[in-house]
Amino acid sequence: MDLKLRLLETFHAKGDDGKDYKVCAYERQRRDETLHDGQDRWLSTGVTEYRLDSGEPIEPHADGTMKALHSGVRLTRSA
C-alpha cells in the first residue's frame, strides 16, 4: 500500500531541555486503489503523525505532552 503524508498544521513546543521546537502534524493518506481512470487520488487513513521539523518522530501522550523518540526530549505545546 502506498502511503504519503499531508501537512495538517505546525506549532511550537518547549522542550524539557529549555529549547523551542517546531512540531509538524501530518495526516497519513493511502492511494485510492478503487480508481482505474489514471487519477492519483488519496484517502485519509485516520492516523495523525507528529514530527519535529527536522523529521524526528514524536510520540504524543494523552496528557498533551509529547516525546521526541530519538533524542528523548519531552515537549509541551506552547501557548
C-alpha positions as CSV (number, residue, x, y, z in Angstrom):
1,M,0.0,0.0,0.0
2,D,1.3,3.4,-1.0
3,L,1.3,6.0,1.8
4,K,2.0,9.7,1.9
5,L,1.9,12.5,4.5
6,R,-0.2,15.6,4.2
7,L,0.7,18.5,6.4
8,L,-2.2,19.5,8.7
9,E,-0.6,22.1,11.0
10,T,2.7,23.3,12.6
11,F,3.1,24.6,16.1
12,H,5.8,25.5,18.6
13,A,6.6,23.4,21.6
14,K,9.0,23.9,24.6
15,G,11.4,21.1,25.3
16,D,12.4,20.0,28.8
17,D,15.9,21.0,27.7
18,G,14.8,24.6,27.6
19,K,14.8,24.9,23.8
20,D,12.0,25.8,21.4
21,Y,10.9,23.3,18.8
22,K,8.7,23.4,15.7
23,V,6.3,20.4,15.5
24,C,4.6,19.3,12.3
25,A,1.3,17.3,12.4
26,Y,0.7,15.1,9.3
27,E,-2.3,13.1,8.1
28,R,-1.3,9.7,6.8
29,Q,-3.0,9.0,3.4
30,R,-3.2,5.9,1.2
31,R,-3.7,5.7,-2.5
32,D,-7.3,5.1,-3.6
33,E,-6.9,1.7,-5.4
34,T,-10.6,1.6,-6.4
35,L,-10.0,4.1,-9.2
36,H,-8.7,2.9,-12.6
37,D,-9.0,6.2,-14.5
38,G,-5.4,7.2,-14.2
39,Q,-6.2,9.7,-11.5
40,D,-3.9,9.9,-8.5
41,R,-6.3,10.2,-5.6
42,W,-5.5,9.8,-1.9
43,L,-7.7,8.9,1.1
44,S,-7.2,9.5,4.8
45,T,-6.2,6.6,7.0
46,G,-7.4,8.4,10.1
47,V,-3.9,8.4,11.5
48,T,-2.1,11.6,12.5
49,E,1.7,11.5,12.7
50,Y,3.8,14.1,14.6
51,R,7.4,15.0,13.7
52,L,9.9,17.7,14.6
53,D,10.7,19.9,11.6
54,S,14.0,18.0,11.5
55,G,12.0,14.9,10.7
56,E,12.4,13.2,14.1
57,P,9.3,11.2,15.1
58,I,7.2,12.5,18.0
59,E,5.1,10.3,20.4
60,P,2.1,12.2,21.7
61,H,0.7,11.4,25.2
62,A,-2.8,11.6,26.5
63,D,-1.9,14.4,28.8
64,G,-1.0,16.6,25.9
65,T,2.8,16.3,26.2
66,M,5.0,14.7,23.6
67,K,8.3,12.9,23.5
68,A,10.9,13.1,20.7
69,L,11.7,9.4,20.1
70,H,15.4,9.6,19.2
71,S,16.6,12.4,21.5
72,G,14.2,11.7,24.4
73,V,13.3,15.4,24.8
74,R,9.8,15.9,26.4
75,L,7.8,18.6,24.7
76,T,4.9,20.8,25.8
77,R,2.9,22.7,23.3
78,S,3.5,26.5,23.6
79,A,0.5,28.8,24.0
